[in-house]
Amino acid sequence: MADICSLQVPINGQFGPAVRFAAQVTVTPAAVAATTVASQTGTVTGLKTDMVLSFKTVAPATNAGLIGIRCSAANVAQFDYFNPTDGSVTPTSGTVLILGI
């Protein structure tokens, strides 16, 4: 599976003690087949499998959208995209903010 992440920028700030990880990641997803949920992975340095992840993504410009992120292995994020349409769609590329607790 191709790595869909191309840039990671750590975020420094006052998030409180619960936030263990924060980064902005540039994501370029591949096409998602019709009426499916497709998982795509990317390298995100610092992620750990015991983290619960939250995310904020770009507004979708297509009918496919990011519906979830999890850490599938150390330093690997699994991005789940949903395509409800009858044809293949490529989700919108852009920056995803990921927080891990």
C-alpha positions in Angstrom: 0.0 0.0 0.0 1.4 3.4 -0.9 2.2 6.0 1.7 -0.3 8.8 1.3 1.4 11.3 3.7 4.0 13.7 2.4 4.7 16.3 5.0 4.4 16.4 8.8 4.6 19.6 10.9 4.6 19.2 14.7 2.3 21.6 16.5 3.7 23.3 19.6 1.1 24.7 22.0 -0.8 24.5 25.2 -3.1 21.6 24.7 -3.1 20.3 28.3 -1.7 17.1 29.8 -4.1 14.8 28.0 -2.8 15.6 24.5 0.3 13.4 23.8 0.6 14.1 20.1 -0.3 16.9 17.7 0.7 17.4 14.1 -0.5 18.7 10.7 0.0 16.1 8.0 -0.3 16.7 4.2 -2.4 13.8 2.8 -2.8 12.8 -0.9 -5.3 10.0 -0.9 -5.8 7.5 -3.8 -9.1 6.9 -5.5 -11.8 5.0 -3.5 -14.0 2.5 -5.3 -17.8 2.9 -5.6 -19.9 2.4 -2.4 -17.0 1.4 -0.2 -14.9 2.3 2.8 -11.3 2.2 1.9 -8.3 2.2 4.3 -5.1 4.0 3.2 -2.0 4.3 5.3 0.7 7.0 5.7 3.8 7.5 7.9 3.1 9.9 10.8 6.1 9.9 13.1 5.3 9.9 16.8 2.0 8.0 16.6 1.6 5.1 19.0 -0.9 2.2 18.9 -2.3 3.1 22.4 -3.4 6.6 21.3 -7.0 7.6 20.7 -6.9 9.9 17.7 -9.1 12.9 16.7 -8.8 14.8 13.5 -9.8 17.8 11.5 -9.7 17.6 7.8 -10.2 19.8 4.7 -13.7 20.3 3.5 -14.4 17.6 0.9 -14.6 18.8 -2.7 -15.7 15.4 -3.8 -18.3 13.0 -2.5 -15.7 10.9 -0.7 -14.8 11.9 2.8 -12.4 11.0 5.6 -14.5 9.3 8.3 -11.8 8.0 10.7 -8.1 7.7 11.6 -6.3 5.2 13.8 -2.8 4.2 14.5 -2.4 0.8 12.9 1.3 0.4 13.9 3.9 2.6 15.5 4.3 5.7 13.3 1.6 4.5 10.8 -1.8 6.2 10.5 -4.7 4.4 8.8 -7.1 6.9 7.1 -10.6 5.5 6.3 -12.4 7.1 3.4 -16.1 6.6 2.5 -17.4 6.8 -1.0 -21.2 6.6 -1.2 -21.4 7.2 -4.9 -21.8 4.7 -7.8 -18.4 5.6 -9.3 -14.8 5.8 -8.2 -13.9 9.1 -6.5 -10.6 10.5 -5.3 -10.9 12.2 -1.9 -9.7 15.8 -1.5 -6.0 16.2 -0.8 -4.8 18.6 1.9 -3.7 19.1 5.5 -5.1 17.0 8.3 -4.7 18.0 11.9 -4.2 14.9 14.1 -4.4 15.0 17.9 -3.6 11.9 20.0 -4.5 11.3 23.6 
